[in-house]
Amino acid sequence: MTPRRWWQRRRLLCPEVGRVLQRYLDEELDEGLSRRVHEHLEDCRRCGLEATAYEELKDALGRKAAPLRPESAQRLRDFASSLLNEERQSGHHSG
């Protein structure tokens, strides 16, 4: 097993989780990053609620039955906007 570097040990921030949340829910992340996202979601109520909203959306689309509740759709829009604002304020950008 190779030693983990400092960035692999530090806690993820909300904008970082937001960028990979959908891939996490689709089980597309490697084990290490998946574990770090899981730990963040366990501790962060805000991101945990967003994960729940994404799961609702995914389930609704899969069922093609009941539409996504308007408050869940708005929560997703608000969360995405807040992540973009946090990134702009911190001077970080994805890429």
N, CA, C and O atoms as a printed pandas DataFrame, in Angstrom:
     atom_number atom_name residue_name chain_id  residue_number  x_coord  y_coord  z_coord
0              1         N          MET        A               1    0.842   -1.177    0.000
1              2        CA          MET        A               1    0.000    0.000    0.000
2              3         C          MET        A               1    0.889    1.241    0.000
3              4         O          MET        A               1    1.830    1.334    0.788
4              5         N          THR        A               2    0.594    2.180   -0.871
5              6        CA          THR        A               2    1.398    3.394   -0.952
6              7         C          THR        A               2    0.937    4.403    0.093
7              8         O          THR        A               2   -0.244    4.446    0.436
8              9         N          PRO        A               3    1.874    5.222    0.606
9             10        CA          PRO        A               3    1.471    6.220    1.604
10            11         C          PRO        A               3    0.576    7.279    0.964
11            12         O          PRO        A               3    0.764    7.665   -0.190
12            13         N          ARG        A               4   -0.397    7.736    1.744
13            14        CA          ARG        A               4   -1.301    8.763    1.233
14            15         C          ARG        A               4   -0.647   10.124    1.370
15            16         O          ARG        A               4    0.011   10.420    2.368
16            17         N          ARG        A               5   -0.836   10.936    0.364
17            18        CA          ARG        A               5   -0.307   12.294    0.395
18            19         C          ARG        A               5   -1.228   13.177    1.225
19            20         O          ARG        A               5   -2.345   12.772    1.548
20            21         N          TRP        A               6   -0.777   14.373    1.572
21            22        CA          TRP        A               6   -1.541   15.249    2.461
22            23         C          TRP        A               6   -2.931   15.557    1.924
23            24         O          TRP        A               6   -3.885   15.636    2.699
24            25         N          TRP        A               7   -3.066   15.734    0.596
25            26        CA          TRP        A               7   -4.377   16.079    0.053
26            27         C          TRP        A               7   -5.326   14.884    0.066
27            28         O          TRP        A               7   -6.539   15.046   -0.068
28            29         N          GLN        A               8   -4.774   13.697    0.227
29            30        CA          GLN        A               8   -5.619   12.516    0.316
30            31         C          GLN        A               8   -6.102   12.284    1.746
31            32         O          GLN        A               8   -7.002   11.475    1.972
32            33         N          ARG        A               9   -5.515   12.985    2.705
33            34        CA          ARG        A               9   -5.906   12.826    4.107
34            35         C          ARG        A               9   -6.832   13.936    4.576
35            36         O          ARG        A               9   -7.636   13.727    5.485
36            37         N          ARG        A              10   -6.731   15.106    3.972
37            38        CA          ARG        A              10   -7.515   16.233    4.464
38            39         C          ARG        A              10   -8.995   16.053    4.129
39            40         O          ARG        A              10   -9.357   15.330    3.201
40            41         N          ARG        A              11   -9.827   16.720    4.898
41            42        CA          ARG        A              11  -11.269   16.648    4.703
42            43         C          ARG        A              11  -11.659   17.402    3.430
43            44         O          ARG        A              11  -11.076   18.433    3.096
44            45         N          LEU        A              12  -12.641   16.873    2.742
45            46        CA          LEU        A              12  -13.134   17.539    1.546
46            47         C          LEU        A              12  -13.999   18.729    1.938
47            48         O          LEU        A              12  -14.680   18.705    2.963
48            49         N          LEU        A              13  -13.966   19.763    1.115
49            50        CA          LEU        A              13  -14.809   20.934    1.310
50            51         C          LEU        A              13  -16.089   20.770    0.492
51            52         O          LEU        A              13  -16.124   19.996   -0.464
52            53         N          CYS        A              14  -17.134   21.497    0.867
53            54        CA          CYS        A              14  -18.424   21.389    0.176
54            55         C          CYS        A              14  -18.313   21.573   -1.342
55            56         O          CYS        A              14  -18.893   20.777   -2.080
56            57         N          PRO        A              15  -17.593   22.588   -1.839
57            58        CA          PRO        A              15  -17.504   22.719   -3.309
58            59         C          PRO        A              15  -16.852   21.501   -3.967
59            60         O          PRO        A              15  -17.231   21.118   -5.074
60            61         N          GLU        A              16  -15.885   20.897   -3.298
61            62        CA          GLU        A              16  -15.238   19.707   -3.855
62            63         C          GLU        A              16  -16.224   18.545   -3.915
63            64         O          GLU        A              16  -16.266   17.810   -4.902
64            65         N          VAL        A              17  -17.011   18.383   -2.867
65            66        CA          VAL        A              17  -18.013   17.323   -2.843
66            67         C          VAL        A              17  -19.067   17.590   -3.910
67            68         O          VAL        A              17  -19.496   16.672   -4.609
68            69         N          GLY        A              18  -19.483   18.846   -4.035
69            70        CA          GLY        A              18  -20.483   19.195   -5.039
70            71         C          GLY        A              18  -20.064   18.828   -6.443
71            72         O          GLY        A              18  -20.893   18.420   -7.256
72            73         N          ARG        A              19  -18.773   18.971   -6.737
73            74        CA          ARG        A              19  -18.280   18.653   -8.084
74            75         C          ARG        A              19  -18.315   17.161   -8.392
75            76         O          ARG        A              19  -18.415   16.778   -9.558
76            77         N          VAL        A              20  -18.234   16.311   -7.372
77            78        CA          VAL        A              20  -18.179   14.865   -7.624
78            79         C          VAL        A              20  -19.392   14.110   -7.075
79            80         O          VAL        A              20  -19.444   12.882   -7.146
80            81         N          LEU        A              21  -20.361   14.840   -6.532
81            82        CA          LEU        A              21  -21.489   14.188   -5.863
82            83         C          LEU        A              21  -22.248   13.241   -6.781
83            84         O          LEU        A              21  -22.547   12.112   -6.392
84            85         N          GLN        A              22  -22.561   13.684   -7.991
85            86        CA          GLN        A              22  -23.311   12.813   -8.897
86            87         C          GLN        A              22  -22.514   11.557   -9.226
87            88         O          GLN        A              22  -23.077   10.463   -9.265
88            89         N          ARG        A              23  -21.218   11.698   -9.461
89            90        CA          ARG        A              23  -20.388   10.516   -9.743
90            91         C          ARG        A              23  -20.317    9.601   -8.525
91            92         O          ARG        A              23  -20.274    8.379   -8.668
92            93         N          TYR        A              24  -20.303   10.184   -7.327
93            94        CA          TYR        A              24  -20.313    9.381   -6.100
94            95         C          TYR        A              24  -21.603    8.561   -6.030
95            96         O          TYR        A              24  -21.568    7.358   -5.773
96            97         N          LEU        A              25  -22.741    9.224   -6.261
97            98        CA          LEU        A              25  -24.030    8.538   -6.183
98            99         C          LEU        A              25  -24.178    7.469   -7.260
99           100         O          LEU        A              25  -24.898    6.488   -7.074
100          101         N          ASP        A              26  -23.496    7.660   -8.380
101          102        CA          ASP        A              26  -23.511    6.664   -9.459
102          103         C          ASP        A              26  -22.420    5.612   -9.273
103          104         O          ASP        A              26  -22.225    4.753  -10.134
104          105         N          GLU        A              27  -21.709    5.682   -8.144
105          106        CA          GLU        A              27  -20.642    4.732   -7.797
106          107         C          GLU        A              27  -19.542    4.697   -8.852
107          108         O          GLU        A              27  -19.057    3.629   -9.226
108          109         N          GLU        A              28  -19.152    5.891   -9.330
109          110        CA          GLU        A              28  -18.128    5.994  -10.359
110          111         C          GLU        A              28  -16.788    6.492   -9.829
111          112         O          GLU        A              28  -15.850    6.663  -10.608
112          113         N          LEU        A              29  -16.677    6.729   -8.528
113          114        CA          LEU        A              29  -15.427    7.232   -7.955
114          115         C          LEU        A              29  -14.555    6.087   -7.473
115          116         O          LEU        A              29  -15.050    5.004   -7.162
116          117         N          ASP        A              30  -13.247    6.337   -7.412
117          118        CA          ASP        A              30  -12.373    5.323   -6.850
118          119         C          ASP        A              30  -12.657    5.203   -5.348
119          120         O          ASP        A              30  -13.297    6.070   -4.754
120          121         N          GLU        A              31  -12.180    4.134   -4.760
121          122        CA          GLU        A              31  -12.500    3.812   -3.368
122          123         C          GLU        A              31  -12.093    4.917   -2.389
123          124         O          GLU        A              31  -12.846    5.253   -1.475
124          125         N          GLY        A              32  -10.908    5.475   -2.585
125          126        CA          GLY        A              32  -10.422    6.501   -1.665
126          127         C          GLY        A              32  -11.266    7.759   -1.686
127          128         O          GLY        A              32  -11.651    8.269   -0.634
128          129         N          LEU        A              33  -11.556    8.262   -2.877
129          130        CA          LEU        A              33  -12.360    9.473   -2.986
130          131         C          LEU        A              33  -13.791    9.198   -2.542
131          132         O          LEU        A              33  -14.417   10.044   -1.904
132          133         N          SER        A              34  -14.301    8.047   -2.869
133          134        CA          SER        A              34  -15.648    7.671   -2.444
134          135         C          SER        A              34  -15.748    7.671   -0.920
135          136         O          SER        A              34  -16.735    8.152   -0.365
136          137         N          ARG        A              35  -14.754    7.147   -0.258
137          138        CA          ARG        A              35  -14.740    7.114    1.211
138          139         C          ARG        A              35  -14.721    8.530    1.780
139          140         O          ARG        A              35  -15.409    8.819    2.759
140          141         N          ARG        A              36  -13.932    9.408    1.166
141          142        CA          ARG        A              36  -13.839   10.794    1.648
142          143         C          ARG        A              36  -15.154   11.542    1.438
143          144         O          ARG        A              36  -15.561   12.327    2.295
144          145         N          VAL        A              37  -15.824   11.305    0.303
145          146        CA          VAL        A              37  -17.126   11.927    0.064
146          147         C          VAL        A              37  -18.130   11.398    1.089
147          148         O          VAL        A              37  -18.899   12.168    1.665
148          149         N          HIS        A              38  -18.118   10.093    1.311
149          150        CA          HIS        A              38  -19.031    9.490    2.292
150          151         C          HIS        A              38  -18.832   10.112    3.673
151          152         O          HIS        A              38  -19.804   10.439    4.355
152          153         N          GLU        A              39  -17.590   10.274    4.079
153          154        CA          GLU        A              39  -17.299   10.878    5.377
154          155         C          GLU        A              39  -17.826   12.301    5.447
155          156         O          GLU        A              39  -18.372   12.714    6.470
156          157         N          HIS        A              40  -17.665   13.053    4.365
157          158        CA          HIS        A              40  -18.167   14.427    4.330
158          159         C          HIS        A              40  -19.691   14.436    4.450
159          160         O          HIS        A              40  -20.249   15.224    5.214
160          161         N          LEU        A              41  -20.357   13.573    3.705
161          162        CA          LEU        A              41  -21.818   13.525    3.735
162          163         C          LEU        A              41  -22.336   13.126    5.112
163          164         O          LEU        A              41  -23.411   13.565    5.521
164          165         N          GLU        A              42  -21.587   12.305    5.823
165          166        CA          GLU        A              42  -21.976   11.913    7.183
166          167         C          GLU        A              42  -21.927   13.099    8.141
167          168         O          GLU        A              42  -22.730   13.182    9.070
168          169         N          ASP        A              43  -20.988   14.013    7.919
169          170        CA          ASP        A              43  -20.768   15.137    8.829
170          171         C          ASP        A              43  -21.458   16.425    8.406
171          172         O          ASP        A              43  -21.704   17.289    9.247
172          173         N          CYS        A              44  -21.774   16.575    7.138
173          174        CA          CYS        A              44  -22.291   17.844    6.615
174          175         C          CYS        A              44  -23.771   17.690    6.270
175          176         O          CYS        A              44  -24.128   17.045    5.284
176          177         N          ARG        A              45  -24.604   18.278    7.078
177          178        CA          ARG        A              45  -26.052   18.172    6.862
178          179         C          ARG        A              45  -26.451   18.751    5.501
179          180         O          ARG        A              45  -27.275   18.172    4.793
180          181         N          ARG        A              46  -25.869   19.882    5.145
181          182        CA          ARG        A              46  -26.216   20.547    3.889
182          183         C          ARG        A              46  -25.935   19.640    2.695
183          184         O          ARG        A              46  -26.810   19.440    1.852
184          185         N          CYS        A              47  -24.743   19.097    2.616
185          186        CA          CYS        A              47  -24.401   18.224    1.488
186          187         C          CYS        A              47  -25.188   16.919    1.553
187          188         O          CYS        A              47  -25.558   16.360    0.520
188          189         N          GLY        A              48  -25.441   16.436    2.767
189          190        CA          GLY        A              48  -26.249   15.228    2.925
190          191         C          GLY        A              48  -27.653   15.416    2.373
191          192         O          GLY        A              48  -28.201   14.519    1.733
192          193         N          LEU        A              49  -28.235   16.591    2.624
193          194        CA          LEU        A              49  -29.562   16.888    2.078
194          195         C          LEU        A              49  -29.521   16.956    0.556
195          196         O          LEU        A              49  -30.460   16.525   -0.114
196          197         N          GLU        A              50  -28.446   17.491    0.018
197          198        CA          GLU        A              50  -28.320   17.568   -1.439
198          199         C          GLU        A              50  -28.196   16.180   -2.038
199          200         O          GLU        A              50  -28.770   15.902   -3.090
200          201         N          ALA        A              51  -27.457   15.315   -1.383
201          202        CA          ALA        A              51  -27.332   13.939   -1.865
202          203         C          ALA        A              51  -28.705   13.265   -1.876
203          204         O          ALA        A              51  -29.033   12.528   -2.806
204          205         N          THR        A              52  -29.495   13.520   -0.848
205          206        CA          THR        A              52  -30.849   12.963   -0.787
206          207         C          THR        A              52  -31.700   13.503   -1.929
207          208         O          THR        A              52  -32.452   12.753   -2.552
208          209         N          ALA        A              53  -31.588   14.793   -2.207
209          210        CA          ALA        A              53  -32.361   15.390   -3.307
210          211         C          ALA        A              53  -31.946   14.783   -4.647
211          212         O          ALA        A              53  -32.796   14.493   -5.489
212          213         N          TYR        A              54  -30.632   14.591   -4.846
213          214        CA          TYR        A              54  -30.157   13.957   -6.085
214          215         C          TYR        A              54  -30.700   12.533   -6.207
215          216         O          TYR        A              54  -31.101   12.103   -7.289
216          217         N          GLU        A              55  -30.710   11.817   -5.101
217          218        CA          GLU        A              55  -31.239   10.447   -5.122
218          219         C          GLU        A              55  -32.723   10.454   -5.478
219          220         O          GLU        A              55  -33.180    9.599   -6.237
220          221         N          GLU        A              56  -33.476   11.409   -4.938
221          222        CA          GLU        A              56  -34.895   11.532   -5.281
222          223         C          GLU        A              56  -35.060   11.769   -6.773
223          224         O          GLU        A              56  -35.904   11.151   -7.421
224          225         N          LEU        A              57  -34.254   12.663   -7.307
225          226        CA          LEU        A              57  -34.316   12.974   -8.729
226          227         C          LEU        A              57  -34.003   11.737   -9.561
227          228         O          LEU        A              57  -34.703   11.423  -10.523
228          229         N          LYS        A              58  -32.954   11.051   -9.178
229          230        CA          LYS        A              58  -32.542    9.839   -9.897
230          231         C          LYS        A              58  -33.659    8.787   -9.857
231          232         O          LYS        A              58  -33.965    8.154  -10.868
232          233         N          ASP        A              59  -34.261    8.610   -8.676
233          234        CA          ASP        A              59  -35.355    7.641   -8.536
234          235         C          ASP        A              59  -36.571    8.047   -9.371
235          236         O          ASP        A              59  -37.189    7.212  -10.032
236          237         N          ALA        A              60  -36.905    9.341   -9.333
237          238        CA          ALA        A              60  -38.062    9.827  -10.093
238          239         C          ALA        A              60  -37.844    9.629  -11.591
239          240         O          ALA        A              60  -38.758    9.224  -12.309
240          241         N          LEU        A              61  -36.632    9.915  -12.056
241          242        CA          LEU        A              61  -36.334    9.727  -13.480
242          243         C          LEU        A              61  -36.357    8.246  -13.851
243          244         O          LEU        A              61  -36.801    7.875  -14.937
244          245         N          GLY        A              62  -35.879    7.416  -12.945
245          246        CA          GLY        A              62  -35.866    5.979  -13.201
246          247         C          GLY        A              62  -37.263    5.386  -13.253
247          248         O          GLY        A              62  -37.533    4.481  -14.042
248          249         N          ARG        A              63  -38.143    5.897  -12.415
249          250        CA          ARG        A              63  -39.523    5.400  -12.367
250          251         C          ARG        A              63  -40.373    6.007  -13.478
251          252         O          ARG        A              63  -41.336    5.402  -13.947
252          253         N          LYS        A              64  -39.997    7.208  -13.884
253          254        CA          LYS        A              64  -40.803    7.958  -14.846
254          255         C          LYS        A              64  -42.244    8.026  -14.365
255          256         O          LYS        A              64  -43.189    7.989  -15.154
256          257         N          ALA        A              65  -42.383    8.126  -13.074
257          258        CA          ALA        A              65  -43.720    8.175  -12.480
258          259         C          ALA        A              65  -43.914    9.540  -11.841
259          260         O          ALA        A              65  -44.083   10.547  -12.527
260          261         N          ALA        A              66  -43.888    9.553  -10.549
261          262        CA          ALA        A              66  -44.123   10.795   -9.814
262          263         C          ALA        A              66  -43.044   11.817  -10.160
263          264         O          ALA        A              66  -41.857   11.491  -10.165
264          265         N          PRO        A              67  -43.449   13.040  -10.446
265          266        CA          PRO        A              67  -42.458   14.075  -10.758
266          267         C          PRO        A              67  -41.675   14.471   -9.514
267          268         O          PRO        A              67  -42.123   14.274   -8.385
268          269         N          LEU        A              68  -40.515   15.024   -9.746
269          270        CA          LEU        A              68  -39.686   15.530   -8.666
270          271         C          LEU        A              68  -40.441   16.642   -7.964
271          272         O          LEU        A              68  -41.022   17.511   -8.615
272          273         N          ARG        A              69  -40.438   16.621   -6.647
273          274        CA          ARG        A              69  -41.112   17.678   -5.893
274          275         C          ARG        A              69  -40.454   19.014   -6.207
275          276         O          ARG        A              69  -39.229   19.082   -6.313
276          277         N          PRO        A              70  -41.226   20.062   -6.357
277          278        CA          PRO        A              70  -40.661   21.377   -6.684
278          279         C          PRO        A              70  -39.619   21.842   -5.677
279          280         O          PRO        A              70  -38.625   22.461   -6.057
280          281         N          GLU        A              71  -39.835   21.550   -4.394
281          282        CA          GLU        A              71  -38.857   21.982   -3.390
282          283         C          GLU        A              71  -37.524   21.241   -3.537
283          284         O          GLU        A              71  -36.473   21.798   -3.221
284          285         N          SER        A              72  -37.554   20.008   -4.007
285          286        CA          SER        A              72  -36.309   19.274   -4.244
286          287         C          SER        A              72  -35.563   19.858   -5.436
287          288         O          SER        A              72  -34.342   20.008   -5.394
288          289         N          ALA        A              73  -36.285   20.185   -6.487
289          290        CA          ALA        A              73  -35.651   20.795   -7.660
290          291         C          ALA        A              73  -35.050   22.150   -7.294
291          292         O          ALA        A              73  -33.940   22.471   -7.719
292          293         N          GLN        A              74  -35.772   22.943   -6.513
293          294        CA          GLN        A              74  -35.258   24.248   -6.103
294          295         C          GLN        A              74  -34.031   24.093   -5.212
295          296         O          GLN        A              74  -33.078   24.864   -5.323
296          297         N          ARG        A              75  -34.053   23.095   -4.329
297          298        CA          ARG        A              75  -32.907   22.845   -3.450
298          299         C          ARG        A              75  -31.662   22.546   -4.279
299          300         O          ARG        A              75  -30.575   23.027   -3.959
300          301         N          LEU        A              76  -31.813   21.760   -5.337
301          302        CA          LEU        A              76  -30.674   21.444   -6.202
302          303         C          LEU        A              76  -30.152   22.699   -6.906
303          304         O          LEU        A              76  -28.943   22.910   -6.999
304          305         N          ARG        A              77  -31.065   23.517   -7.394
305          306        CA          ARG        A              77  -30.633   24.763   -8.048
306          307         C          ARG        A              77  -29.911   25.671   -7.059
307          308         O          ARG        A              77  -28.864   26.234   -7.379
308          309         N          ASP        A              78  -30.471   25.815   -5.852
309          310        CA          ASP        A              78  -29.855   26.672   -4.840
310          311         C          ASP        A              78  -28.481   26.150   -4.429
311          312         O          ASP        A              78  -27.546   26.927   -4.241
312          313         N          PHE        A              79  -28.365   24.825   -4.291
313          314        CA          PHE        A              79  -27.096   24.220   -3.894
314          315         C          PHE        A              79  -26.034   24.472   -4.958
315          316         O          PHE        A              79  -24.905   24.848   -4.640
316          317         N          ALA        A              80  -26.399   24.265   -6.219
317          318        CA          ALA        A              80  -25.441   24.494   -7.298
318          319         C          ALA        A              80  -24.994   25.952   -7.321
319          320         O          ALA        A              80  -23.809   26.237   -7.498
320          321         N          SER        A              81  -25.930   26.867   -7.145
321          322        CA          SER        A              81  -25.588   28.294   -7.119
322          323         C          SER        A              81  -24.672   28.622   -5.958
323          324         O          SER        A              81  -23.714   29.378   -6.118
324          325         N          SER        A              82  -24.956   28.060   -4.785
325          326        CA          SER        A              82  -24.122   28.355   -3.619
326          327         C          SER        A              82  -22.708   27.823   -3.794
327          328         O          SER        A              82  -21.749   28.459   -3.357
328          329         N          LEU        A              83  -22.569   26.663   -4.429
329          330        CA          LEU        A              83  -21.235   26.116   -4.671
330          331         C          LEU        A              83  -20.453   27.004   -5.631
331          332         O          LEU        A              83  -19.262   27.245   -5.436
332          333         N          LEU        A              84  -21.123   27.484   -6.658
333          334        CA          LEU        A              84  -20.456   28.382   -7.608
334          335         C          LEU        A              84  -20.027   29.669   -6.916
335          336         O          LEU        A              84  -18.926   30.167   -7.149
336          337         N          ASN        A              85  -20.894   30.207   -6.068
337          338        CA          ASN        A              85  -20.551   31.431   -5.340
338          339         C          ASN        A              85  -19.373   31.207   -4.394
339          340         O          ASN        A              85  -18.492   32.061   -4.294
340          341         N          GLU        A              86  -19.347   30.065   -3.698
341          342        CA          GLU        A              86  -18.233   29.754   -2.800
342          343         C          GLU        A              86  -16.928   29.664   -3.577
343          344         O          GLU        A              86  -15.896   30.161   -3.127
344          345         N          GLU        A              87  -16.974   29.031   -4.741
345          346        CA          GLU        A              87  -15.764   28.896   -5.557
346          347         C          GLU        A              87  -15.282   30.259   -6.023
347          348         O          GLU        A              87  -14.087   30.549   -5.983
348          349         N          ARG        A              88  -16.212   31.093   -6.464
349          350        CA          ARG        A              88  -15.828   32.433   -6.930
350          351         C          ARG        A              88  -15.214   33.250   -5.804
351          352         O          ARG        A              88  -14.219   33.946   -6.009
352          353         N          GLN        A              89  -15.799   33.169   -4.622
353          354        CA          GLN        A              89  -15.305   33.931   -3.474
354          355         C          GLN        A              89  -13.949   33.432   -3.001
355          356         O          GLN        A              89  -13.129   34.220   -2.530
356          357         N          SER        A              90  -13.703   32.135   -3.122
357          358        CA          SER        A              90  -12.437   31.584   -2.655
358          359         C          SER        A              90  -11.332   31.688   -3.721
359          360         O          SER        A              90  -10.157   31.458   -3.434
360          361         N          GLY        A              91  -11.726   32.035   -4.945
361          362        CA          GLY        A              91  -10.744   32.183   -6.011
362          363         C          GLY        A              91  -10.366   30.880   -6.673
363          364         O          GLY        A              91   -9.451   30.852   -7.496
364          365         N          HIS        A              92  -11.062   29.774   -6.328
365          366        CA          HIS        A              92  -10.788   28.479   -6.945
366          367         C          HIS        A              92  -11.758   28.275   -8.090
367          368         O          HIS        A              92  -12.866   28.811   -8.100
368          369         N          HIS        A              93  -11.316   27.495   -9.043
369          370        CA          HIS        A              93  -12.191   27.102  -10.120
370          371         C          HIS        A              93  -11.807   25.714  -10.572
371          372         O          HIS        A              93  -10.649   25.304  -10.496
372          373         N          SER        A              94  -12.832   24.989  -11.055
373          374        CA          SER        A              94  -12.566   23.608  -11.475
374          375         C          SER        A              94  -11.851   23.619  -12.810
375          376         O          SER        A              94  -11.896   24.589  -13.568
376          377         N          GLY        A              95  -11.198   22.516  -13.065
377          378        CA          GLY        A              95  -10.580   22.428  -14.378
378          379         C          GLY        A              95   -9.349   21.716  -14.360
379          380         O          GLY        A              95   -8.711   21.561  -15.401
